[in-house]
Amino acid sequence: MAKSPARKLDRIRSGIDDVDDGILRLLARRRALVIELAKVKKDLSLPIYDRKRERVLMDRVKARGRKLKLDEEFIEVLFRLIAMNSKEVQYHEVF
């Protein structure tokens, strides 16, 4: 018996919710790593912002995004927001 369109919609939405939860878990894991990084930077008297590292990050994620057929502009905006938040977390949590 074929699934009704409403059931299919619910199944797809549930899958999207699961993916969203996974993204949130990964962002929380990234935040914890950013705090560790900030502690090391502080011990080494390094600044929070590293222009070269951020450029490498952007190049890497945009290239990876292209391979995954994701919109390059979306990936850049998303990761610029993530990088901005990471700098804020480092400043407020450690420095």
Secondary structure by P-SEA (a helix, b strand, c coil): ccccaaaaaaaaaaaaaaaaaaaaaaaaaaaaaaaaaaaaaaaaccccccaaaaaaaaaaaaaaaaaacccaaaaaaaaaaaaaaaaaaaaaccc
